[in-house]
Amino acid sequence: MIPIEYRIENEDESVTLDFKREIYNKDKNHEFLKDIVALANALSNDTYRYIIIGVKEQSGFKEYFDVKRDDVGDVANYQQLIDQNIEPNIPISIEYVEINDKNLAIFKIGPCDNAPYMFKKDYRKIKQGMIYIRTGTSTRFAKRQELDLMYQNRQKINRKDIIVGFNEKIDATLELLALSETEIKNIPSKVRRKEIQNEIHHRKMPYYNRNISQLMSSSMMWLDREKPLSSRDDDELQQMLVNVDREYRDHNNYYLFEEVGHRLNLFIHNKGNEPLKNCTIKLRIPIKDGFYIANDIYDEPENYSRLINNYQQSRYPIVEKKESLYIITEKINTIKQKLPTELFQEEIRLVIFPKFIDSNISIQYEIYADNYPEVINGNLSIKVIKS
């Protein structure tokens, strides 16, 4: 969302932005209500509309005037005035900013998602049932076509029509298996560490004959061209133990995330009458020791040509670590209506260790769309079970 200070300094008046030189006095309450209704009815996808007090705009130039908070008064009085005279309800708040050493007051109007708004009784010069709309920088009575558009916009997408879950049934919970003891023992770095330790132990045995052992190859090697353990000296073996986790990091990632881990996607069911357009999906998942999410798709470390190909073509979502959370981001041009749709082009890779058995992992989702005024958000849960 663009900061309101930036909009005040860089934008002209519009259907969602109105500048006033000074605060409304009591004699101008009908003008205040008229402006509120007109802005709330403006045909815009913006959730909120703003009246800025302390700005005079003329011929593209702005002049700022100091506004005293005591002159503005309590927001509750303004809200009561609105509630008594306008339907449906229009919530407002008052904020203050400083620009060019001048204090400005801001009436923040909205969310404006239930138009058309109208006067529910006579108020001074305004008659019951009047519906004003802001077009450009002016206010006038709404036309029939504009009323039709207000109803259409309101009916296109309702929050209750948008459901997110783990599968085509849109389940809010999912059971996933933790790694088994066998899968953990077969982690490549653990296998390699065991080999090295066995070789070191073997050399301490009375029957050990180094000359004979050097003629034999290791029975468990990841690369055929690798020098056998039996041909390495004692210092090499000790150094290999120190380096094994680093040397086998790519092997571990491929094994854990591509072979024995889980692949996760979310589904959205848009039951509305219109697609969601230009969507951004964000997941927030706690970072915990023993629960890991891949940064990308991992290929077999030996297959360098495929590794380069995946780097160029990967559609894996963006995975970031921020403070104590994984932040997963994906963009989708269109989420169609009526059919469950996968949110991620490439499934999220994750792995769960046994320490999480019988516990729950929470997932918070947020979906932003150009043609839906609010954030679509909610929570899902993964229950970890024993393999």
Secondary structure as GFF3:
##gff-version 3
##sequence-region A 1 387
A	DSSP	alpha_helix	4	10	.	.	.	ID=ss1
A	DSSP	beta_strand	17	20	.	.	.	ID=ss2
A	DSSP	three_ten_helix	26	28	.	.	.	ID=ss3
A	DSSP	alpha_helix	29	41	.	.	.	ID=ss4
A	DSSP	beta_strand	49	53	.	.	.	ID=ss5
A	DSSP	beta_strand	55	58	.	.	.	ID=ss6
A	DSSP	beta_strand	61	64	.	.	.	ID=ss7
A	DSSP	alpha_helix	69	72	.	.	.	ID=ss8
A	DSSP	alpha_helix	75	85	.	.	.	ID=ss9
A	DSSP	beta_strand	86	87	.	.	.	ID=ss10
A	DSSP	beta_strand	92	99	.	.	.	ID=ss11
A	DSSP	beta_strand	102	109	.	.	.	ID=ss12
A	DSSP	beta_strand	118	119	.	.	.	ID=ss13
A	DSSP	beta_strand	132	135	.	.	.	ID=ss14
A	DSSP	beta_strand	138	141	.	.	.	ID=ss15
A	DSSP	alpha_helix	144	156	.	.	.	ID=ss16
A	DSSP	three_ten_helix	159	161	.	.	.	ID=ss17
A	DSSP	beta_strand	162	165	.	.	.	ID=ss18
A	DSSP	beta_strand	173	177	.	.	.	ID=ss19
A	DSSP	alpha_helix	181	185	.	.	.	ID=ss20
A	DSSP	alpha_helix	188	203	.	.	.	ID=ss21
A	DSSP	alpha_helix	210	213	.	.	.	ID=ss22
A	DSSP	three_ten_helix	229	231	.	.	.	ID=ss23
A	DSSP	alpha_helix	234	247	.	.	.	ID=ss24
A	DSSP	alpha_helix	249	253	.	.	.	ID=ss25
A	DSSP	pi_helix	254	260	.	.	.	ID=ss26
A	DSSP	beta_strand	262	264	.	.	.	ID=ss27
A	DSSP	beta_strand	267	270	.	.	.	ID=ss28
A	DSSP	beta_strand	276	286	.	.	.	ID=ss29
A	DSSP	beta_strand	291	293	.	.	.	ID=ss30
A	DSSP	alpha_helix	304	313	.	.	.	ID=ss31
A	DSSP	beta_strand	318	322	.	.	.	ID=ss32
A	DSSP	beta_strand	325	335	.	.	.	ID=ss33
A	DSSP	beta_strand	340	342	.	.	.	ID=ss34
A	DSSP	beta_strand	348	352	.	.	.	ID=ss35
A	DSSP	three_ten_helix	354	356	.	.	.	ID=ss36
A	DSSP	beta_strand	360	369	.	.	.	ID=ss37
A	DSSP	beta_strand	372	385	.	.	.	ID=ss38
###
